[in-house]
Amino acid sequence: MVELANLDESELLTTTLMEVLKIRDWSGRPPLEVLIENLHGKHMLIVLDNCEHLHNACAFLAENLLRSASGLRILATSQQVLGIAGEQTLPVPPLPLDQRTSPGNPTTARATEAAELFADRARAVLPGFTLTEANREAVESICRRLDGLPLAIEMAAARLRGLSVEEVLERLDDRFRLLTRGSRAELPRHQTLQALMDWSHQLCDPQERSVWAGISVFSGGCDLEAVEEVCSGEGVERADVVDVVAALVEKSIVSREEQAGRVRYRLLETLRQYGRERLAESGREAELRRRHRDYYRKLATKANASLFGPDQVAWLGKLQVEHSNLRAALEHYLSDRSGGRAALGMVADLLYHWITSYYLTEGRHWTDRALGRAPAADEPRARALWCAGWLAIIQGDLDTAAAMLEESKAIGERFGLEHVLGYVAVFSGMVAMGRQDVKTAILLYQEGIDRHTLTGDPVGHVLALVRLSLAYSYLGRTAAAVSLGEEGLAICDAHGETWHRSYTMMALGVERWLEGDTARATALEQDSLRANRSLEDPFGMGLNLEVLAWVDATEGRHARAASFLGIAQALWKALGAPLSGYGHLVRYHDACEEEVRLALGSSRFLKELRRGLEMPLEEGVAYALGESSATGTESSAPGTSSPLTPRETQIAGLVAEGGSNKEIATWLVISTRTVEGHIEHIMDKLGFTSRVQIASWVWRHGRGDEAGPAR
């Protein structure tokens, strides 16, 4: 299901579908080509909802996909047919309003489908509501007055929170004047919905109407803080917003959704469009759109300032949730002649959002547009250029990256922008590394370290350290690689950072494996894997699984190694980002694969490899972390009769050490709520009611390999 109501740019239609299908690609190829390749040979139904404002783009996409993927079917909802070959249209009429008879008893009338829908929705607000002889006629009258339109009927039923069925019917007489005047013209669907919206609008007080109109500027929903910032004013004090929003939820105008302990609000699209019309009439549309734009610009800036710290995972998740609003804000800036410079700052502030959420192509799209609107050679342009350079490097577009970095460097040298020159050096080193010029890369990475040390920028410093560590690893200089990696890890730990830390641990795990310290290598890769899981970073998880496969092969666990190779291979294929981007790691992969194939024999190797290829990523990660068996079923730690799973045993051990839920969550890179859930399961299984009992049980039964903290 692809909801298109919040998408205004037809150029992003294909990438939006890829996001919904979880097709993540770093290759730099045209998105349509990647999408067609991923859908080839698959049997799938794709629903494109609300196509009318992207009519031509939807028609082009649907026609190309259907021509290339014979097993694909597309269901499109739109006010206008797409007009492509093979299209079959199915008008969606209102619900039937004719009385039906009961099966086996043609003399007994049954409620209409519309009335049954009303009753079903009424039970959501009035449990136990039923159609009776006393209320059936009024319900049927309501449904007839609403022309059998499901949305109108559902909203009318929701009014039973405060009105009786008869009172709802009376208000329809007052509000739908066009209907009560008995117009002979058949009303278009939009006019009927307009009348329903007008009725709902009049049931709201002035504050509620103002906030309803204000919320319509948001795309993809919003949280309370955003509503307070954007919608206050004009008779609505900031302190009143929470109560006004609650009233709109109660009146079924605003929908409330809760995820991970956070509440978001959204309007159904029809309600949103109505709110926009009222906002335009109020003369405040331009003002509120500016507020919306500026709020999300500040949000991006605040997120960027907090990303290299303990709140990184939360901020990245926040940006992901607000993606549609960030898009809308960028579009607003870029549609304003004077907004180019602000857009440059915003796209740069969102750099880690583009990378960690795999919006690489989209990030480059916005950055290119912003660069085109703000040609002045200044610091914002220089910063946006090196950000765009990194995105291009990740997608393997080294020539474009080099050109952007060269321009950024020229601006940095002209104005003495030391921090810009530091990043240019690091990413220029990555370009050199991609071109197999390791000597130049090392010099540039060292320059980056020196400049970022001078400016005191921990982000750039860690980037340079890790990249230099990888370069030395490429040359086989393990001691230097480890020293640099440990230095980078110390900086990450000092700031409570996760993303760079995860990749640093991955790189250090490789070096420890090369040194023969497989236990330390495993611990590093598993810690990194937990971090990458919390970040939902499939590329990072793929690297971890690769290295764990090499460790298992070294220790003779060849079947397990083959499975991990299969899981990683599935990720590389899905992402369009093969391991070849890490040069020397390919050698280790090839050597591991050859060793495992020889040890197992070709038939067994392919069987275990296929097992990994077909294993869901979540299950594979849990297997690699010892949280489940290879089949996805949890099991207790080897050699024990414990009823606890390995993860529960580990958490029980941390409880025994005196760790709080928050501390355990930090050590294991999981949420506090997840820790709470595990502890509840531990108590249920052991019949305990306190943490003291858990600690006592741990020390009586021995701690085991899984019990120690993963710090």
C-alpha positions as CSV (number, residue, x, y, z in Angstrom):
1,M,0.0,0.0,0.0
2,V,1.6,3.3,-1.2
3,E,-0.2,6.4,0.2
4,L,0.5,9.2,-2.2
5,A,-1.6,12.0,-0.7
6,N,1.5,13.4,1.1
7,L,3.7,13.2,-2.0
8,D,3.8,16.4,-4.0
9,E,6.9,15.7,-6.2
10,S,6.3,13.4,-9.1
11,E,10.1,12.8,-9.4
12,L,10.0,11.0,-6.0
13,L,7.2,8.6,-6.9
14,T,9.5,5.7,-7.8
15,T,11.8,6.1,-4.7
16,T,8.7,6.4,-2.5
17,L,7.5,3.0,-3.8
18,M,11.0,1.6,-3.2
19,E,10.8,2.9,0.4
20,V,7.5,1.1,1.0
21,L,8.8,-2.1,-0.5
22,K,12.0,-1.7,1.6
23,I,14.2,-1.7,-1.5
24,R,17.3,0.0,-0.4
25,D,19.9,0.9,-3.1
26,W,23.3,2.5,-3.0
27,S,24.2,1.8,-6.6
28,G,23.4,5.2,-8.1
29,R,21.4,3.6,-10.9
30,P,18.1,5.1,-12.0
31,P,15.5,4.2,-9.4
32,L,13.1,2.8,-12.0
33,E,15.7,0.4,-13.2
34,V,16.4,-0.8,-9.7
35,L,12.7,-1.2,-8.9
36,I,12.0,-3.2,-12.1
37,E,14.9,-5.5,-11.3
38,N,13.7,-6.1,-7.8
39,L,10.1,-6.8,-9.0
40,H,11.1,-9.1,-11.8
41,G,9.7,-12.6,-11.4
42,K,7.7,-11.7,-8.3
43,H,3.9,-12.1,-7.8
44,M,2.7,-9.0,-6.0
45,L,-0.3,-6.6,-5.7
46,I,0.7,-3.0,-5.3
47,V,-1.9,-0.4,-4.2
48,L,-1.3,3.2,-5.3
49,D,-3.7,5.3,-3.3
50,N,-4.7,8.9,-4.2
51,C,-3.1,9.1,-7.6
52,E,-5.0,12.1,-9.0
53,H,-2.4,14.8,-8.3
54,L,0.4,12.6,-9.7
55,H,-1.6,11.3,-12.6
56,N,1.0,11.3,-15.4
57,A,3.8,10.0,-13.1
58,C,1.6,7.2,-11.8
59,A,0.6,6.2,-15.4
60,F,4.2,6.2,-16.5
61,L,5.3,4.1,-13.5
62,A,2.4,1.7,-13.7
63,E,2.9,1.1,-17.4
64,N,6.6,0.4,-17.1
65,L,6.2,-1.9,-14.1
66,L,3.4,-3.9,-15.7
67,R,5.3,-4.3,-18.9
68,S,8.4,-5.5,-17.1
69,A,7.0,-7.7,-14.4
70,S,4.3,-10.2,-15.6
71,G,3.4,-11.3,-12.0
72,L,2.6,-7.8,-10.9
73,R,-0.8,-6.4,-10.4
74,I,-1.5,-2.7,-9.6
75,L,-4.7,-1.4,-7.9
76,A,-4.8,2.4,-8.2
77,T,-7.4,4.7,-6.6
78,S,-7.9,8.0,-8.3
79,Q,-10.5,10.5,-9.4
80,Q,-9.2,10.1,-12.9
81,V,-8.4,6.9,-14.9
82,L,-4.7,6.5,-15.6
83,G,-5.3,5.8,-19.3
84,I,-2.8,3.0,-19.9
85,A,-3.0,-0.2,-21.9
86,G,-4.9,-3.0,-20.1
87,E,-6.4,-0.7,-17.5
88,Q,-9.8,-1.8,-16.1
89,T,-11.9,0.7,-14.3
90,L,-14.1,-0.1,-11.4
91,P,-16.4,2.7,-10.1
92,V,-16.9,2.6,-6.4
93,P,-20.6,3.5,-5.8
94,P,-22.1,4.4,-2.4
95,L,-23.5,1.7,-0.2
96,P,-26.9,0.3,-1.3
97,L,-29.8,2.0,0.4
98,D,-32.5,-0.5,-0.6
99,Q,-34.1,-2.7,2.0
100,R,-33.0,-6.3,1.9
101,T,-34.9,-9.4,3.0
102,S,-33.7,-12.1,5.3
103,P,-32.6,-15.4,3.8
104,G,-35.4,-18.0,4.0
105,N,-37.9,-15.3,5.0
106,P,-38.6,-12.9,2.2
107,T,-41.2,-11.0,4.2
108,T,-38.7,-9.9,6.9
109,A,-36.8,-6.7,6.1
110,R,-33.2,-6.5,7.0
111,A,-31.1,-3.4,7.6
112,T,-29.4,-1.9,4.6
113,E,-25.6,-2.3,4.3
114,A,-25.3,1.4,5.0
115,A,-27.3,1.1,8.2
116,E,-25.2,-1.9,9.2
117,L,-22.0,0.1,8.7
118,F,-23.4,2.9,10.8
119,A,-24.2,0.4,13.6
120,D,-20.7,-1.2,13.4
121,R,-19.0,2.2,13.7
122,A,-21.4,3.3,16.4
123,R,-20.3,0.4,18.6
124,A,-16.8,1.8,18.5
125,V,-18.0,4.8,20.5
126,L,-21.0,3.2,22.2
127,P,-20.2,-0.4,23.1
128,G,-23.4,-2.5,22.8
129,F,-25.1,-0.3,20.3
130,T,-27.5,-2.3,18.2
131,L,-30.1,-1.5,15.5
132,T,-33.6,-1.8,17.1
133,E,-37.1,-1.1,16.0
134,A,-36.9,2.1,17.9
135,N,-33.8,3.6,16.2
136,R,-33.7,1.8,12.8
137,E,-35.8,4.3,10.9
138,A,-33.7,7.2,12.2
139,V,-30.5,5.4,11.2
140,E,-31.8,4.6,7.8
141,S,-32.8,8.2,7.3
142,I,-29.3,9.4,8.3
143,C,-27.8,7.0,5.8
144,R,-30.1,8.2,3.0
145,R,-29.4,11.8,3.8
146,L,-25.7,11.0,3.4
147,D,-26.2,9.3,0.1
148,G,-24.7,6.0,1.4
149,L,-21.2,7.5,1.4
150,P,-19.1,5.3,3.9
151,L,-16.9,8.2,5.1
152,A,-19.9,10.4,5.8
153,I,-21.7,7.5,7.6
154,E,-18.7,6.7,9.7
155,M,-18.3,10.3,10.8
156,A,-22.0,10.6,11.6
157,A,-21.8,7.5,13.7
158,A,-18.8,9.0,15.6
159,R,-21.1,11.8,16.7
160,L,-22.9,9.4,19.0
161,R,-20.3,10.3,21.6
162,G,-22.3,13.4,22.3
163,L,-25.6,13.1,20.5
164,S,-28.5,10.6,20.2
165,V,-29.4,9.1,16.8
166,E,-32.4,11.4,16.6
167,E,-30.3,14.4,17.4
168,V,-27.8,13.5,14.7
169,L,-30.7,13.3,12.3
170,E,-32.0,16.7,13.4
171,R,-28.6,18.3,12.8
172,L,-28.5,16.9,9.4
173,D,-31.8,18.8,8.7
174,D,-30.1,22.0,9.9
175,R,-26.8,21.6,8.2
176,F,-27.4,20.0,4.8
177,R,-29.6,22.7,3.5
178,L,-29.0,21.6,-0.1
179,L,-30.5,18.2,0.6
180,T,-33.4,19.5,2.6
181,R,-34.4,21.9,-0.1
182,G,-34.9,18.8,-2.3
183,S,-32.6,19.7,-5.2
184,R,-33.3,17.5,-8.2
185,A,-29.7,17.6,-9.4
186,E,-27.7,14.6,-8.5
187,L,-24.9,15.9,-6.2
188,P,-21.3,15.2,-7.0
189,R,-19.4,13.2,-4.4
190,H,-17.2,16.2,-3.5
191,Q,-20.2,18.4,-2.8
192,T,-21.7,15.9,-0.5
193,L,-18.4,15.6,1.4
194,Q,-18.1,19.4,1.5
195,A,-21.5,19.5,3.1
196,L,-20.4,16.9,5.7
197,M,-17.2,18.9,6.4
198,D,-19.2,22.1,6.8
199,W,-21.4,20.4,9.3
200,S,-18.4,19.0,11.2
201,H,-16.8,22.4,11.1
202,Q,-19.8,24.2,12.6
203,L,-19.7,21.7,15.5
204,C,-16.3,23.0,16.4
205,D,-15.6,26.2,18.4
206,P,-13.4,29.0,17.0
207,Q,-10.2,27.6,18.6
208,E,-10.9,24.1,17.2
209,R,-11.6,25.5,13.8
210,S,-8.3,27.4,13.8
211,V,-6.2,24.4,14.9
212,W,-8.0,22.2,12.4
213,A,-7.0,24.6,9.6
214,G,-3.5,24.8,11.0
215,I,-2.9,21.1,11.2
216,S,-3.7,20.9,7.5
217,V,-0.3,22.3,6.6
218,F,1.4,19.2,8.0
219,S,2.3,16.3,5.7
220,G,2.2,12.8,7.1
221,G,1.1,13.8,10.6
222,C,2.7,15.8,13.4
223,D,3.3,15.7,17.1
224,L,2.0,18.0,19.8
225,E,5.1,20.2,19.9
226,A,4.8,20.9,16.2
227,V,1.1,21.8,16.5
228,E,1.9,24.1,19.4
229,E,4.7,25.8,17.4
230,V,2.8,26.2,14.1
231,C,-0.9,26.5,15.1
232,S,-0.9,28.8,18.1
233,G,-2.0,32.4,17.7
234,E,-5.2,34.0,16.4
235,G,-7.1,33.3,19.6
236,V,-5.3,30.1,20.5
237,E,-2.7,30.4,23.2
238,R,0.2,27.9,23.1
239,A,-0.9,26.5,26.5
240,D,-4.4,25.8,25.1
241,V,-3.3,23.8,22.1
242,V,-3.2,20.4,24.0
243,D,-6.8,20.8,25.1
244,V,-7.9,21.9,21.6
245,V,-6.2,19.0,19.9
246,A,-7.8,16.6,22.4
247,A,-11.2,18.1,21.6
248,L,-10.6,17.5,17.9
249,V,-9.6,13.9,18.6
250,E,-12.8,13.5,20.6
251,K,-14.8,14.9,17.7
252,S,-13.1,12.5,15.3
253,I,-11.7,15.3,13.3
254,V,-8.1,14.5,14.2
255,S,-6.8,10.9,14.3
256,R,-4.5,9.9,17.2
257,E,-1.7,7.3,16.7
258,E,0.8,6.1,19.3
259,Q,4.1,4.4,18.5
260,A,7.0,3.7,20.8
261,G,5.4,5.8,23.5
262,R,5.0,8.9,21.3
263,V,1.7,10.3,20.0
264,R,1.2,11.6,16.5
265,Y,-1.8,13.4,15.1
266,R,-3.1,13.3,11.5
267,L,-6.1,14.3,9.4
268,L,-7.8,12.1,7.0
269,E,-7.0,13.4,3.5
270,T,-10.5,14.7,3.0
271,L,-10.5,16.5,6.3
272,R,-7.0,17.9,5.5
273,Q,-8.1,19.3,2.2
274,Y,-11.1,20.9,3.8
275,G,-8.9,22.4,6.5
276,R,-6.6,23.8,3.8
277,E,-9.6,25.5,2.1
278,R,-10.6,27.1,5.4
279,L,-7.0,28.2,6.0
280,A,-6.8,29.8,2.6
281,E,-10.1,31.7,3.3
282,S,-8.7,32.9,6.7
283,G,-5.8,34.7,5.0
284,R,-3.3,32.9,7.3
285,E,-2.1,30.2,4.9
286,A,1.2,31.9,3.9
287,E,2.0,32.6,7.6
288,L,1.4,29.1,8.8
289,R,3.2,27.5,5.9
290,R,6.2,29.7,6.8
291,R,5.9,28.6,10.4
292,H,5.8,25.0,9.3
293,R,8.8,25.5,7.0
294,D,10.8,27.3,9.7
295,Y,9.9,24.8,12.4
296,Y,11.2,21.8,10.4
297,R,14.3,23.8,9.5
298,K,15.0,24.3,13.2
299,L,14.2,20.7,13.9
300,A,16.8,19.6,11.3
301,T,19.4,22.0,12.8
302,K,18.6,20.7,16.4
303,A,18.9,17.1,15.2
304,N,22.2,17.7,13.5
305,A,23.6,19.3,16.7
306,S,22.5,16.3,18.7
307,L,23.4,13.5,16.4
308,F,26.9,12.9,17.7
309,G,25.7,11.9,21.2
310,P,23.6,9.6,23.3
311,D,20.3,10.7,21.7
312,Q,21.4,9.8,18.2
313,V,19.2,6.8,17.6
314,A,16.1,8.7,18.9
315,W,16.9,11.7,16.6
316,L,17.4,9.6,13.6
317,G,14.1,7.9,14.3
318,K,12.4,11.3,14.7
319,L,13.7,12.5,11.3
320,Q,12.4,9.3,9.7
321,V,9.0,9.8,11.1
322,E,9.0,13.5,10.0
323,H,10.3,12.7,6.5
324,S,7.2,14.0,4.7
325,N,7.2,17.2,6.7
326,L,10.9,17.7,5.9
327,R,10.2,17.2,2.2
328,A,7.4,19.8,2.4
329,A,9.6,22.3,4.2
330,L,12.4,21.9,1.6
331,E,9.9,22.3,-1.2
332,H,8.7,25.5,0.4
333,Y,12.2,27.0,0.7
334,L,13.0,26.1,-2.9
335,S,9.8,27.6,-4.2
336,D,10.8,30.9,-2.6
337,R,13.4,33.0,-4.5
338,S,15.1,33.9,-1.3
339,G,15.0,30.4,0.2
340,G,17.9,28.7,-1.5
341,R,20.5,29.5,1.2
342,A,18.3,28.2,4.0
343,A,17.6,25.1,1.9
344,L,21.4,24.5,1.6
345,G,21.7,24.5,5.4
346,M,18.7,22.2,5.8
347,V,19.9,19.6,3.3
348,A,23.3,19.6,5.0
349,D,21.8,19.3,8.4
350,L,19.9,16.2,7.2
351,L,23.0,14.5,5.9
352,Y,22.9,11.6,8.3
353,H,19.2,11.2,7.7
354,W,19.8,10.8,4.0
355,I,22.5,8.2,4.7
356,T,21.1,6.2,7.6
357,S,17.6,6.1,6.2
358,Y,18.9,5.2,2.7
359,Y,17.5,8.3,1.1
360,L,20.7,8.7,-0.9
361,T,19.1,9.5,-4.2
362,E,16.5,11.8,-2.6
363,G,19.2,13.6,-0.6
364,R,21.2,14.2,-3.8
365,H,18.0,15.4,-5.5
366,W,17.3,18.1,-2.8
367,T,21.0,19.1,-2.5
368,D,21.3,19.5,-6.3
369,R,18.2,21.7,-6.3
370,A,19.4,23.8,-3.4
371,L,22.8,24.3,-5.0
372,G,21.1,25.4,-8.1
373,R,19.1,28.0,-6.2
374,A,22.0,29.4,-4.1
375,P,25.1,29.8,-6.4
376,A,26.9,32.3,-4.1
377,A,30.4,31.0,-3.0
378,D,29.9,31.0,0.8
379,E,30.1,28.7,3.8
380,P,26.6,27.1,3.4
381,R,27.4,26.2,-0.2
382,A,30.8,24.8,0.7
383,R,29.2,22.7,3.4
384,A,26.4,21.4,1.1
385,L,29.0,20.5,-1.5
386,W,31.0,18.2,0.7
387,C,27.8,16.7,2.0
388,A,26.7,16.0,-1.6
389,G,30.2,14.7,-2.3
390,W,29.8,12.1,0.4
391,L,26.4,11.0,-0.9
392,A,27.9,10.6,-4.4
393,I,30.8,8.6,-3.0
394,I,28.5,6.1,-1.3
395,Q,26.7,5.6,-4.6
396,G,30.0,5.1,-6.4
397,D,29.8,8.3,-8.4
398,L,33.4,9.3,-7.8
399,D,33.8,11.8,-10.6
400,T,30.8,13.9,-9.5
401,A,32.0,13.7,-5.9
402,A,35.5,14.8,-6.9
403,A,34.1,17.9,-8.7
404,M,31.9,18.9,-5.8
405,L,34.8,18.5,-3.3
406,E,37.1,20.6,-5.5
407,E,34.6,23.4,-5.5
408,S,34.0,23.1,-1.8
409,K,37.8,23.2,-1.3
410,A,38.1,26.3,-3.3
411,I,35.5,28.1,-1.2
412,G,37.1,26.9,2.0
413,E,40.5,28.1,1.0
414,R,39.1,31.5,-0.2
415,F,37.5,32.2,3.2
416,G,39.8,30.2,5.5
417,L,37.1,27.7,6.5
418,E,39.2,25.2,8.4
419,H,36.2,22.8,9.2
420,V,35.2,22.7,5.5
421,L,38.8,21.9,4.4
422,G,38.9,19.1,7.0
423,Y,35.8,17.4,5.6
424,V,37.0,17.9,2.0
425,A,40.3,16.2,2.9
426,V,38.5,13.2,4.4
427,F,36.1,12.7,1.5
428,S,38.8,13.4,-1.1
429,G,40.7,10.6,0.6
430,M,37.7,8.3,0.1
431,V,37.6,9.2,-3.6
432,A,41.3,8.4,-3.8
433,M,40.8,5.1,-2.0
434,G,38.0,4.3,-4.4
435,R,40.5,4.9,-7.2
436,Q,43.0,2.6,-5.6
437,D,45.4,5.4,-4.8
438,V,46.0,4.4,-1.2
439,K,49.1,6.6,-0.7
440,T,47.2,9.7,-1.6
441,A,44.2,8.6,0.6
442,I,46.5,8.2,3.6
443,L,47.9,11.7,3.2
444,L,44.4,13.2,2.9
445,Y,43.0,11.3,5.9
446,Q,46.0,12.5,8.0
447,E,45.3,16.0,6.8
448,G,41.6,15.6,7.9
449,I,42.8,14.4,11.3
450,D,45.0,17.4,11.7
451,R,42.4,19.9,10.7
452,H,39.6,18.4,12.8
453,T,41.9,18.2,15.8
454,L,42.5,21.9,15.3
455,T,38.8,22.8,15.1
456,G,37.8,20.4,17.8
457,D,35.2,18.7,15.7
458,P,34.7,15.1,17.0
459,V,32.5,14.0,14.1
460,G,35.1,14.9,11.4
461,H,37.9,13.6,13.7
462,V,36.3,10.1,14.0
463,L,35.5,10.0,10.3
464,A,39.2,10.6,9.5
465,L,40.5,8.2,12.1
466,V,38.2,5.3,10.9
467,R,39.0,5.9,7.3
468,L,42.7,6.0,8.0
469,S,42.4,2.8,10.0
470,L,40.7,1.1,7.1
471,A,43.5,2.3,4.7
472,Y,46.1,0.8,7.0
473,S,44.1,-2.3,7.2
474,Y,44.1,-2.5,3.4
475,L,47.9,-2.4,3.5
476,G,48.0,-5.1,6.2
477,R,49.3,-2.7,8.9
478,T,47.2,-4.2,11.6
479,A,48.8,-2.5,14.6
480,A,48.4,1.0,13.1
481,A,44.8,0.1,12.1
482,V,43.9,-1.0,15.6
483,S,45.5,2.0,17.3
484,L,43.6,4.4,15.1
485,G,40.3,2.5,15.5
486,E,40.6,2.4,19.3
487,E,41.3,6.2,19.3
488,G,38.1,6.7,17.2
489,L,36.1,4.3,19.5
490,A,37.2,6.3,22.5
491,I,35.9,9.5,21.0
492,C,32.6,7.9,20.2
493,D,32.3,6.4,23.7
494,A,33.1,9.8,25.3
495,H,30.1,11.3,23.4
496,G,27.7,8.3,23.7
497,E,27.5,8.1,19.9
498,T,26.2,5.0,18.1
499,W,26.5,5.1,14.3
500,H,30.2,5.8,13.8
501,R,30.9,3.6,16.8
502,S,29.2,0.7,15.2
503,Y,31.3,0.9,12.0
504,T,34.5,1.5,14.1
505,M,33.8,-1.7,16.1
506,M,33.2,-3.5,12.9
507,A,36.6,-2.4,11.5
508,L,38.3,-3.3,14.8
509,G,36.6,-6.7,14.8
510,V,38.3,-7.4,11.4
511,E,41.7,-6.5,12.8
512,R,41.2,-8.6,16.0
513,W,40.2,-11.6,13.8
514,L,43.4,-11.1,11.7
515,E,45.4,-11.1,14.9
516,G,43.8,-14.4,15.9
517,D,41.8,-13.0,18.8
518,T,38.5,-14.5,17.7
519,A,36.8,-14.0,21.0
520,R,37.4,-10.3,21.0
521,A,36.5,-10.1,17.3
522,T,33.2,-11.8,18.0
523,A,32.4,-9.5,20.9
524,L,33.2,-6.4,18.8
525,E,31.1,-7.6,15.9
526,Q,28.1,-8.5,18.1
527,D,28.2,-5.2,19.8
528,S,28.3,-3.5,16.5
529,L,25.5,-5.7,15.2
530,R,23.3,-4.7,18.2
531,A,24.0,-1.0,17.4
532,N,23.2,-1.4,13.7
533,R,20.0,-3.3,14.6
534,S,18.9,-0.4,16.8
535,L,19.7,2.0,13.9
536,E,17.9,-0.3,11.4
537,D,21.0,-0.2,9.2
538,P,21.1,-3.2,6.9
539,F,24.4,-2.4,5.3
540,G,26.1,-2.3,8.7
541,M,24.4,-5.5,9.8
542,G,25.6,-7.1,6.5
543,L,29.2,-6.2,7.3
544,N,28.9,-7.6,10.8
545,L,27.5,-10.9,9.5
546,E,30.3,-11.1,7.0
547,V,33.0,-10.8,9.7
548,L,31.2,-13.2,12.0
549,A,31.2,-15.7,9.1
550,W,35.0,-15.4,8.8
551,V,35.4,-15.9,12.6
552,D,33.2,-19.0,12.5
553,A,35.1,-20.4,9.6
554,T,38.4,-19.9,11.5
555,E,36.9,-21.7,14.5
556,G,35.6,-24.6,12.3
557,R,31.9,-23.7,12.5
558,H,31.6,-24.0,8.7
559,A,27.8,-24.6,8.4
560,R,27.1,-21.5,10.5
561,A,29.6,-19.5,8.5
562,A,27.9,-20.5,5.3
563,S,24.5,-19.3,6.7
564,F,25.9,-16.0,7.6
565,L,27.5,-15.6,4.2
566,G,24.0,-16.2,2.8
567,I,22.3,-13.6,4.9
568,A,24.9,-11.1,4.0
569,Q,24.7,-11.9,0.3
570,A,20.9,-11.3,0.4
571,L,21.6,-7.9,1.9
572,W,24.2,-6.9,-0.7
573,K,21.8,-7.9,-3.5
574,A,18.9,-6.0,-1.9
575,L,20.9,-2.9,-1.3
576,G,22.7,-2.8,-4.6
577,A,25.8,-2.2,-2.5
578,P,28.2,-5.1,-2.9
579,L,31.1,-5.7,-0.5
580,S,33.5,-4.5,-3.2
581,G,33.1,-1.0,-1.9
582,Y,35.4,-2.1,1.0
583,G,38.2,-3.4,-1.2
584,H,40.4,-5.6,0.9
585,L,37.4,-7.2,2.7
586,V,36.5,-8.9,-0.6
587,R,39.7,-10.9,-0.3
588,Y,38.7,-12.1,3.2
589,H,35.2,-13.0,1.9
590,D,36.5,-15.0,-1.0
591,A,39.0,-16.9,1.2
592,C,36.2,-17.7,3.7
593,E,33.8,-18.9,1.0
594,E,36.5,-21.1,-0.5
595,E,37.4,-22.6,2.9
596,V,33.8,-23.3,3.9
597,R,33.0,-24.8,0.5
598,L,35.9,-27.2,0.8
599,A,35.1,-28.1,4.4
600,L,31.4,-28.8,3.7
601,G,31.5,-29.9,0.2
602,S,29.7,-28.1,-2.6
603,S,26.2,-29.6,-2.0
604,R,26.2,-28.9,1.8
605,F,27.7,-25.5,1.3
606,L,25.0,-24.4,-1.1
607,K,22.3,-25.8,1.2
608,E,23.6,-23.8,4.2
609,L,24.1,-20.7,2.0
610,R,20.6,-21.0,0.7
611,R,19.4,-21.3,4.2
612,G,20.9,-17.9,5.0
613,L,19.6,-16.4,1.8
614,E,16.1,-17.3,2.7
615,M,16.4,-16.5,6.4
616,P,14.6,-13.2,7.4
617,L,17.1,-10.6,8.5
618,E,15.6,-10.2,11.9
619,E,15.9,-14.0,12.5
620,G,19.5,-14.0,11.2
621,V,20.5,-11.2,13.5
622,A,19.0,-12.9,16.5
623,Y,20.8,-16.1,15.5
624,A,24.1,-14.2,15.2
625,L,23.6,-12.7,18.7
626,G,22.7,-16.0,20.3
627,E,19.2,-14.8,21.0
628,S,17.6,-17.7,19.0
629,S,18.5,-20.9,17.2
630,A,19.0,-21.0,13.5
631,T,15.4,-21.9,13.0
632,G,14.3,-18.8,14.8
633,T,13.2,-20.7,18.0
634,E,14.7,-19.5,21.2
635,S,16.7,-21.9,23.2
636,S,18.5,-21.8,26.5
637,A,22.2,-21.4,26.8
638,P,24.3,-24.5,26.0
639,G,25.1,-26.8,28.8
640,T,22.5,-25.4,31.2
641,S,19.0,-26.4,32.2
642,S,18.0,-22.8,32.5
643,P,14.4,-22.0,31.3
644,L,15.7,-18.6,30.1
645,T,16.8,-17.7,26.6
646,P,20.4,-16.5,26.0
647,R,19.2,-12.9,26.0
648,E,17.1,-13.3,29.2
649,T,20.1,-15.0,30.8
650,Q,22.3,-12.0,29.8
651,I,19.8,-9.5,31.2
652,A,19.4,-11.5,34.4
653,G,23.2,-11.3,34.8
654,L,23.1,-7.5,34.4
655,V,20.3,-7.3,36.9
656,A,22.5,-9.3,39.3
657,E,25.2,-6.7,38.8
658,G,22.9,-4.0,39.9
659,G,22.2,-2.5,36.6
660,S,19.0,-0.4,36.2
661,N,16.7,-0.9,33.2
662,K,18.1,2.3,31.6
663,E,21.7,1.2,32.1
664,I,21.0,-2.3,30.7
665,A,19.3,-0.7,27.7
666,T,22.4,1.5,27.2
667,W,24.8,-1.4,27.5
668,L,22.9,-3.6,25.1
669,V,21.9,-0.9,22.7
670,I,18.2,-1.7,23.0
671,S,15.2,0.3,24.3
672,T,14.3,0.5,28.0
673,R,10.9,-0.9,27.2
674,T,12.5,-4.0,25.6
675,V,14.5,-4.5,28.8
676,E,11.3,-4.2,30.9
677,G,9.7,-6.8,28.7
678,H,12.6,-9.2,29.2
679,I,12.6,-8.8,32.9
680,E,8.8,-9.4,33.0
681,H,9.4,-12.7,31.1
682,I,12.2,-13.7,33.5
683,M,10.0,-13.1,36.5
684,D,7.1,-15.0,34.9
685,K,9.3,-18.0,34.0
686,L,11.0,-18.2,37.4
687,G,8.0,-17.3,39.5
688,F,9.7,-14.2,41.0
689,T,8.4,-10.8,42.0
690,S,11.5,-8.8,42.6
691,R,15.0,-8.1,41.1
692,V,16.6,-9.3,44.3
693,Q,15.2,-12.8,43.6
694,I,16.6,-12.7,40.1
695,A,20.1,-11.7,41.4
696,S,20.0,-14.5,43.9
697,W,19.0,-17.0,41.3
698,V,21.8,-15.9,39.0
699,W,24.5,-16.4,41.6
700,R,23.1,-19.8,42.7
701,H,23.0,-21.1,39.1
702,G,26.3,-19.6,37.9
703,R,26.5,-16.7,35.5
704,G,27.3,-18.5,32.2
705,D,28.8,-17.1,29.0
706,E,25.8,-15.0,28.2
707,A,25.4,-13.2,31.5
708,G,28.1,-10.6,31.4
709,P,27.4,-7.1,30.3
710,A,28.0,-6.1,26.7
711,R,29.7,-2.9,27.6
